[in-house]
Amino acid sequence: MPQPAALLAHDLVRTLGDRRVLDGVSLTASPGHRVGLIGENGVGKSTLLRLLAGVEQPDAGSVTRPPDLGFLPQETPHDSAATIADVLDDALREAREDLAELERLTERIARTPQDAPEYAPLLDAYGARLEQAGARESWDADRRAALVLDSLGLGALAPERTLRSLSGGQRGRLALAALLVRRPTALLLDEPTNHLDDGAAAFVEEQVRALPGVVVVASHDRAFLDAVCTDLIDLDPAPEGPVRYGGNYRAYLVEKRAERDRWERRFAEEQEELAALRDAAGVTARRVAPDRGPRDNEKMGYGHRAGRVQNQISRRVRDATRRLAELERARVAEPPPLRFAGTALAAPAADGEGPLVSLDDVRVPGRLAPVRADVDTDDRLLVSGGNGTGKSTLLAVLAGRLAPQGEVRRRPGLTVGLLTQDTAFDRPDRSARAVYELALGAERAEAVPLGSLGLLAGPDLDRPVGRLSVGQRRRLALALLVARPPRLLLLDEPTNHLSPRLCDELEAALGTGPGAVVLASHDRWLRRRWQGREIRLDPAGGPPADGRQVDGRRRPARPPDGPSRRVHAND
């Protein structure tokens, strides 16, 4: 069995349409390294993976890849007419070939005399195949396939079901399962944790960490990047190209903060020096000359000394002017403001008493189990739970978009903003800027320009919203909420389709400021770091999680260092 090989990419260039997506990107990944690709949407993460996999060819540059390479694209790679059994058979093909070849070689060795010339080559072939089968764990392949399917929530599906009969999430999980069953020596993964619950994501993390070869993964999942990666490559535009960071996502955050601190400190120091040089060139140097007349005993030498002083002044002015010109030519760019920095995501509540919204035994049959909860004026409330427990339904009830059974009381004049998972605009032909201005009105749009929020890049401001990506449309919807903050902000999976860096900045903004914020999220990283209250929903129609009826009303404040509170809303 050959040892795992390195993955090498040199000066890759890829142009799509009129846009150069990758411009001279190089990458070296040795066996045992698990490299995460991060960056804003559209910087070329998926394009780079396709080039590394050989699915697309670069316009320039080269790739040297391991011979046994597995690739998980975001789009399902299997024929929709294939069955689950077909996909698994293909994944198990190499392991079964190993076992069949070992059996064939065993029979040949048994029939071959030990003094025959072909006996030694047969032994060598048997040893090589045995080593390969051991590395692939071929004897355990069928048991491993069953374990992988169960762990990814696919074990109950009938093998004869076709892929076209499965949901998009099931097809994605099946494609991932096939790779984990096959166990190639090198693996390329594009958003592997899409459609995975917590248990399945943890299982995939364990499987990926156990692979001996190269792994390159593009992901928005900060928890996955933190658990798996040994290196991170930031593909966001930088003067010297993509930047590589050693360590997992936590290490990346530490280094990015240190970079930001150094950048801000260097900029501040340069600004001080520029101010001093401008002062020296324009005023200070001229003040070196004495502004008094000569004394009687100095009159004979005064002209000589005055000329010498003036020469010194001129030299200092020239030096300051030259240094000022040098700094002006190569000055440090001002660090861009952090998105949401100093921005209130929700507005202070108007005068009044009691919660903004109060739910009493609120339910939607088949969609939301009974919930009792209060949302106070400054609440930070996380709604969690598995798929189908009604998180989006609860947000729609809070927003007043869905009439439930039970009692809903809301404060008069309450303004509510809701970021839904599916963002659509009535006029896809309108530009993002036009949609923004029409929604907010000219005065408000001028006071808070769309470009100032940093959520859409300059070229995207005038692009029709119908041509924006899903992530870009969500950014526009988020910008509309941020530009005119409501008193109650409701966010449904706010980190979906956003880059890890933008998620970090949004998460930081959620914890501060006035108003109330309620969000529903599967994001493991966000949930682990959540400092506010939490309501965990159970499936509608199922038994209570702990056999008792509890609610989501405010409890006494927890100690600062204690765990975040989990409140079950039972059926």
C-alpha positions in Angstrom: 0.0 0.0 0.0 1.7 3.3 -1.0 2.1 5.9 1.6 -0.3 8.9 1.5 1.0 11.5 -0.9 1.0 15.3 -0.7 -1.3 17.6 -2.5 0.5 20.4 -4.4 -1.0 23.4 -6.3 1.2 26.0 -7.9 0.1 29.5 -9.2 -3.5 28.5 -10.1 -5.4 31.0 -12.1 -9.1 30.7 -12.9 -11.4 33.2 -14.7 -15.1 32.7 -14.8 -16.8 35.0 -17.3 -15.2 38.5 -16.9 -14.1 37.8 -13.3 -10.8 36.4 -12.2 -11.8 34.2 -9.3 -8.3 32.8 -8.5 -5.2 34.7 -9.3 -1.9 32.8 -8.6 -3.1 30.7 -5.7 -0.6 28.1 -4.4 -1.2 25.4 -1.8 0.9 22.6 -0.2 -0.7 20.0 2.0 1.3 17.1 3.4 -0.3 13.9 4.7 -1.8 14.4 8.1 -2.6 18.0 7.5 -6.3 19.1 7.4 -6.5 22.4 5.7 -9.6 24.7 6.0 -10.5 27.2 3.2 -12.3 30.3 4.5 -13.2 33.7 3.2 -16.2 35.7 2.0 -18.7 34.2 -0.4 -17.4 34.3 -4.0 -13.6 34.3 -3.2 -13.2 31.0 -4.9 -13.3 28.3 -2.2 -15.4 25.9 -4.3 -13.6 26.8 -7.5 -10.3 25.9 -5.8 -11.6 22.6 -4.6 -12.8 21.7 -8.1 -9.4 22.5 -9.6 -7.7 20.4 -6.9 -10.0 17.5 -7.6 -9.4 17.8 -11.4 -13.1 18.4 -12.1 -12.1 21.7 -13.7 -8.9 22.7 -15.3 -7.1 26.0 -14.4 -6.4 28.7 -16.9 -2.8 28.6 -15.7 -0.8 26.8 -13.0 -0.6 23.1 -12.1 -1.9 20.6 -9.6 -0.1 17.4 -8.3 -2.7 15.3 -6.5 -2.6 12.0 -4.7 -3.8 9.0 -6.9 -6.5 8.0 -4.4 -8.5 11.2 -4.0 -12.1 11.6 -2.9 -14.2 14.8 -3.6 -17.5 15.9 -2.0 -19.0 18.7 -4.0 -22.0 20.7 -2.8 -24.0 19.3 -5.7 -24.8 15.5 -5.4 -22.4 13.7 -7.7 -24.5 10.6 -8.2 -27.1 9.8 -10.8 -30.6 10.5 -9.5 -31.8 7.2 -11.0 -29.3 5.3 -8.8 -30.4 3.5 -5.7 -28.9 3.8 -2.2 -27.6 0.2 -2.7 -25.9 1.3 -6.0 -24.1 4.2 -4.2 -22.9 1.9 -1.4 -21.8 -0.9 -3.7 -19.6 1.6 -5.5 -18.2 2.9 -2.2 -17.5 -0.7 -1.1 -16.1 -1.8 -4.5 -12.4 -1.3 -3.6 -12.7 -3.1 -0.3 -14.5 -6.0 -1.9 -11.9 -6.2 -4.7 -9.2 -6.4 -1.9 -10.9 -9.3 -0.3 -11.6 -11.1 -3.6 -8.0 -10.6 -4.7 -6.6 -11.9 -1.4 -8.8 -15.0 -1.7 -7.6 -15.5 -5.3 -4.0 -15.1 -4.3 -4.4 -17.5 -1.4 -5.7 -20.2 -3.7 -2.9 -19.6 -6.1 -0.3 -19.7 -3.4 -1.8 -23.0 -2.1 -1.5 -24.6 -5.5 2.0 -23.3 -6.3 5.1 -25.2 -5.1 7.4 -23.2 -2.9 10.4 -23.8 -5.2 8.5 -22.6 -8.3 9.7 -19.3 -9.8 6.3 -17.6 -9.4 6.0 -18.4 -5.7 8.0 -15.4 -4.4 6.2 -12.9 -6.6 2.8 -14.3 -5.5 3.9 -13.8 -1.9 4.9 -10.3 -2.6 1.6 -9.5 -4.3 -0.2 -11.1 -1.4 1.7 -9.0 1.1 1.1 -5.8 -0.8 -2.6 -6.5 -1.2 -2.8 -7.5 2.5 -1.2 -4.2 3.5 -3.6 -2.3 1.3 -6.7 -4.1 2.7 -5.5 -3.4 6.2 -5.1 0.3 5.5 -8.6 0.4 4.0 -10.0 -1.7 6.8 -11.5 -3.8 4.0 -12.6 -6.7 6.3 -14.7 -4.2 8.3 -16.2 -2.3 5.4 -19.7 -3.6 5.6 -20.0 -3.0 9.3 -18.5 0.4 8.8 -21.0 1.2 6.1 -23.9 0.4 8.4 -22.3 2.5 11.2 -21.8 5.5 8.9 -25.4 5.3 7.5 -26.9 5.1 11.0 -24.7 8.0 12.3 -25.7 10.2 9.4 -29.4 9.4 9.9 -29.8 7.2 6.8 -29.9 3.8 8.4 -33.7 3.4 8.2 -33.9 4.2 4.4 -34.6 1.2 2.2 -31.6 0.3 0.0 -33.8 0.1 -3.1 -34.9 3.8 -2.9 -33.7 6.0 -5.7 -31.8 9.2 -5.1 -34.6 11.2 -6.8 -36.9 10.0 -4.0 -34.7 11.5 -1.3 -34.6 15.0 0.0 -31.7 17.3 -0.8 -30.3 16.9 2.7 -30.5 13.1 2.4 -28.7 13.0 -0.9 -26.0 15.2 0.5 -25.5 13.0 3.5 -25.5 9.9 1.3 -22.7 11.3 -0.8 -20.7 12.1 2.3 -21.4 8.6 3.7 -20.1 7.0 0.5 -16.8 8.8 0.9 -16.4 7.9 4.6 -17.1 4.3 3.8 -14.6 4.3 0.9 -11.9 6.0 3.0 -9.7 7.5 0.3 -6.2 8.5 1.3 -6.9 12.2 0.4 -10.2 14.0 0.7 -11.6 17.3 -0.6 -14.8 18.4 1.1 -17.1 21.3 0.2 -19.4 22.3 3.1 -19.6 18.7 4.5 -21.7 19.6 7.5 -24.6 21.1 5.6 -27.8 19.1 6.6 -26.1 17.5 9.6 -27.4 17.6 13.2 -25.0 17.9 16.1 -24.5 14.1 16.5 -23.8 13.5 12.8 -21.4 16.5 12.7 -19.5 15.2 15.6 -19.3 11.8 14.0 -18.0 13.3 10.7 -15.4 15.2 12.7 -14.1 12.0 14.3 -14.0 10.2 11.0 -12.1 13.1 9.2 -9.5 13.4 12.1 -8.8 9.7 11.7 -7.8 9.9 8.1 -4.0 9.6 7.6 -3.8 11.6 4.3 -4.5 15.1 3.2 -7.8 16.8 3.8 -8.8 20.1 2.3 -12.2 21.4 3.4 -14.2 24.6 2.5 -16.7 25.3 5.3 -18.7 28.1 7.0 -19.1 25.8 10.0 -16.8 27.4 12.6 -17.2 24.5 15.1 -16.2 22.0 12.4 -13.1 24.1 11.4 -12.1 24.3 15.0 -12.5 20.6 15.7 -10.8 19.3 12.5 -8.3 21.7 10.9 -4.6 21.8 11.5 -4.2 24.8 9.1 -6.5 27.5 7.7 -6.1 29.5 4.5 -7.9 32.8 4.2 -8.7 33.4 0.6 -10.0 37.0 1.2 -8.1 39.5 -1.0 -4.8 40.5 0.6 -1.7 42.4 -0.8 0.4 39.2 -0.9 -2.3 36.8 -1.8 -4.0 34.2 0.4 -2.7 33.9 4.0 -2.1 30.6 5.7 -2.5 30.2 9.5 -1.4 27.3 11.6 -3.8 25.7 14.0 -7.6 25.4 14.2 -10.3 28.1 14.1 -9.6 29.4 17.7 -5.9 29.8 16.8 -6.9 31.7 13.7 -9.1 34.1 15.7 -6.3 34.8 18.1 -3.9 35.6 15.2 -6.5 37.7 13.3 -7.1 39.8 16.5 -3.4 40.2 16.9 -3.1 41.3 13.2 -5.9 43.8 13.7 -4.2 45.2 16.8 -0.9 45.5 15.0 -2.6 47.2 12.0 -4.5 49.7 14.2 -1.4 50.5 16.2 0.8 50.9 13.1 -1.9 53.2 11.5 -2.2 55.3 14.7 1.6 55.7 15.0 1.9 56.6 11.3 -0.9 59.2 11.7 1.0 60.7 14.6 4.2 60.9 12.6 2.4 62.4 9.6 0.9 65.1 11.8 4.3 65.8 13.4 6.0 66.0 10.0 3.3 68.3 8.6 3.8 70.5 11.6 7.6 70.4 11.2 7.5 71.2 7.5 5.1 74.0 7.8 5.7 75.7 11.2 8.0 74.1 13.8 11.2 74.2 11.8 10.9 78.0 11.2 10.5 78.6 14.9 14.0 77.3 15.6 15.4 80.7 14.5 15.8 83.3 17.3 13.2 86.0 17.1 15.2 88.5 19.0 17.6 91.1 17.8 21.4 91.0 18.3 22.9 92.2 21.5 25.6 94.9 21.2 28.4 92.4 21.8 27.0 90.0 19.1 26.6 92.5 16.3 29.8 91.7 14.6 28.9 87.9 14.3 25.2 88.1 14.1 24.9 87.9 10.4 27.1 84.8 10.2 25.2 83.0 13.0 21.8 84.0 11.5 22.8 82.5 8.2 24.0 79.3 9.8 20.6 79.0 11.7 18.7 79.6 8.5 20.6 76.9 6.8 19.8 74.5 9.6 16.1 75.5 9.3 16.1 74.9 5.6 17.7 71.5 6.0 15.2 70.4 8.7 12.3 71.6 6.5 13.7 69.7 3.5 14.2 66.5 5.6 10.7 66.8 7.1 9.2 67.4 3.6 11.1 64.5 2.1 10.0 62.1 4.9 6.4 63.4 4.7 6.4 62.6 0.9 7.8 59.1 1.5 5.1 58.4 4.1 2.3 59.8 1.9 3.4 57.5 -0.9 3.5 54.3 1.1 1.1 55.1 3.9 -0.7 52.4 5.9 -4.3 52.0 4.8 -6.8 52.7 7.5 -8.2 49.5 9.0 -11.8 49.0 7.7 -14.4 49.3 10.4 -15.7 46.1 11.8 -19.2 45.5 10.5 -21.9 46.2 13.1 -19.3 47.9 15.3 -21.2 50.6 17.2 -24.4 49.5 15.5 -27.5 48.7 17.5 -29.2 45.7 16.0 -32.4 46.5 17.9 -33.9 49.8 19.1 -34.7 50.7 22.7 -38.3 49.8 23.7 -40.8 52.6 24.1 -42.0 53.5 27.6 -44.2 50.8 29.0 -44.4 48.0 31.5 -44.2 44.3 31.0 -42.7 42.1 28.3 -42.7 43.1 24.6 -44.4 39.8 23.7 -45.9 37.2 26.0 -46.9 33.7 24.9 -49.3 31.6 27.0 -49.8 28.0 25.9 -49.2 29.0 22.3 -49.1 26.2 19.8 -49.5 25.3 16.1 -50.8 21.8 15.6 -48.3 19.6 13.9 -45.7 22.3 13.8 -45.2 23.8 17.3 -45.7 22.2 20.7 -47.2 24.4 23.5 -44.9 27.2 24.5 -45.1 29.7 27.4 -42.5 32.5 27.1 -42.0 36.2 27.7 -39.7 38.4 25.6 -38.5 41.3 27.7 -37.3 44.7 26.5 -33.6 43.8 26.5 -33.8 40.1 26.0 -31.3 37.9 24.2 -33.1 34.7 23.6 -31.9 31.6 21.7 -34.4 29.1 20.3 -32.9 25.7 19.7 -34.1 22.2 18.9 -33.9 19.6 16.2 -35.3 19.8 12.7 -39.1 20.0 12.7 -39.5 21.2 16.3 -41.0 24.5 15.2 -38.2 27.1 15.6 -39.1 29.0 12.4 -42.8 28.7 13.4 -42.2 30.2 16.8 -40.4 33.2 15.2 -43.3 33.7 12.7 -45.7 33.7 15.7 -43.5 36.3 17.5 -43.5 38.4 14.3 -47.2 38.3 14.0 -47.1 36.5 10.7 -48.8 33.4 11.9 -51.9 33.1 14.1 -51.5 30.3 16.6 -53.7 28.7 19.1 -53.3 30.1 22.6 -52.8 33.6 23.8 -50.3 36.1 22.4 -50.0 39.5 24.0 -47.7 42.2 22.5 -47.0 45.7 23.6 -48.8 48.4 21.5 -46.7 50.1 18.9 -44.1 47.3 18.9 -41.9 47.3 15.8 -40.7 43.8 14.7 -38.1 42.8 12.1 -37.7 39.2 10.9 -34.8 37.7 8.9 -36.2 34.6 7.3 -34.2 31.6 6.0 -35.5 32.1 2.5 -34.9 35.6 1.2 -36.8 36.7 -1.8 -37.5 40.1 -3.3 -40.5 41.1 -5.4 -38.5 42.7 -8.2 -35.4 40.6 -9.0 -34.5 43.0 -11.8 -33.9 45.9 -9.3 -30.4 46.5 -8.1 -29.5 45.9 -4.4 -29.1 49.7 -4.0 -32.5 50.4 -5.5 -34.2 47.8 -3.3 -32.5 49.3 -0.2 -33.5 52.9 -1.1 -37.1 52.0 -1.9 -37.5 50.0 1.3 -36.1 52.6 3.6 -36.9 55.8 1.8 -34.4 58.3 0.3 -33.7 60.1 3.6 -32.9 57.0 5.7 -31.0 55.4 2.9 -28.8 58.5 2.6 -28.3 58.7 6.3 -27.2 55.0 6.4 -25.8 54.2 2.9 -25.9 50.5 2.0 -22.2 50.6 1.2 -21.3 51.8 4.6 -22.5 48.7 6.3 -19.9 46.5 4.7 -22.4 43.7 4.0 -22.2 43.9 0.2 -19.1 44.5 -1.9 -19.0 47.6 -4.2 -19.7 45.8 -7.5 -22.7 44.0 -5.9 -24.5 47.2 -4.9 -25.7 47.8 -8.5 -26.2 44.2 -9.4 -29.8 43.0 -9.8 -30.9 41.1 -6.7 -32.0 38.2 -8.8 -28.3 37.7 -9.8 -27.0 37.8 -6.2 -26.1 34.6 -4.4 -28.3 33.3 -1.6 -25.7 34.6 0.9 -25.7 38.0 -0.7 -29.5 38.3 -0.7 -29.4 37.4 3.0 -26.9 40.2 3.6 -29.1 42.7 1.9 -32.1 41.6 4.0 -29.9 41.9 7.1 -28.8 45.4 6.0 -32.5 46.5 5.7 -33.0 45.4 9.3 -29.8 47.0 10.6 -30.4 50.3 8.8 -33.7 50.8 10.7 -33.5 48.7 13.9 -36.8 47.3 15.2 -37.5 47.0 18.9 -37.7 43.3 18.5 -35.3 41.6 16.1 -36.0 38.0 15.1 -33.3 36.1 13.2 -33.9 32.7 11.7 -30.6 30.8 11.2 -28.7 34.2 10.8 -25.3 32.6 10.2 -26.4 30.4 7.2 -24.6 31.4 4.0 -22.4 33.9 5.8 -18.6 33.8 6.0 -17.0 32.8 9.3 -15.6 36.3 9.8 -19.0 38.0 9.2 -20.6 35.4 11.6 -18.1 36.4 14.3 -18.8 40.1 13.9 -22.6 39.5 13.9 -22.3 37.3 17.0 -20.3 40.0 18.8 -23.0 42.6 18.0 -25.8 40.3 19.2 -24.6 40.5 22.8 -24.6 44.2 23.2 -26.9 47.2 22.7 -30.6 48.0 23.4 -33.7 46.2 22.3 -34.6 42.5 22.2 -33.1 39.9 19.9 -34.5 36.4 19.5 -32.8 34.0 17.2 -33.1 30.4 16.1 -29.9 28.6 15.1 -28.3 25.2 14.5 -24.9 26.9 14.6 -22.9 24.9 17.1 -20.2 27.5 17.5 -22.8 30.2 18.3 -24.8 28.0 20.6 -21.8 27.0 22.6 -20.8 30.6 23.2 -24.4 31.9 23.8 -24.6 34.1 27.0 -28.3 34.8 27.0 -31.4 32.7 27.8 -32.3 29.7 25.7 -35.6 27.9 24.9 -35.2 24.4 23.6 -38.1 23.1 21.6 -39.3 19.5 21.5 -41.1 17.9 18.5 -44.8 18.8 18.2 -46.9 15.9 19.3 -44.1 14.1 21.2 -43.8 13.4 24.9 -42.4 16.1 27.2 -38.6 16.0 27.4 -38.6 15.7 31.2 -42.2 14.7 31.9 -43.3 18.1 33.1 -44.6 21.3 31.7 -42.1 24.2 31.8 -42.0 27.5 30.2 -39.7 30.1 28.7 -40.4 33.0 31.1 -37.5 34.8 32.6 -35.7 33.2 35.5 -33.4 34.9 38.0 -30.2 36.0 36.4 -27.5 33.2 36.4 -24.0 33.8 37.8 -21.7 35.3 35.2 -19.5 32.2 35.0 -22.4 29.7 35.0 -23.7 27.8 32.0 -26.4 29.3 29.8 -29.9 28.3 30.9 -31.8 25.8 28.8 -35.6 26.0 29.1 -37.7 23.1 27.6 -40.9 24.0 25.9 -42.8 20.8 26.1 -45.5 19.3 23.9 
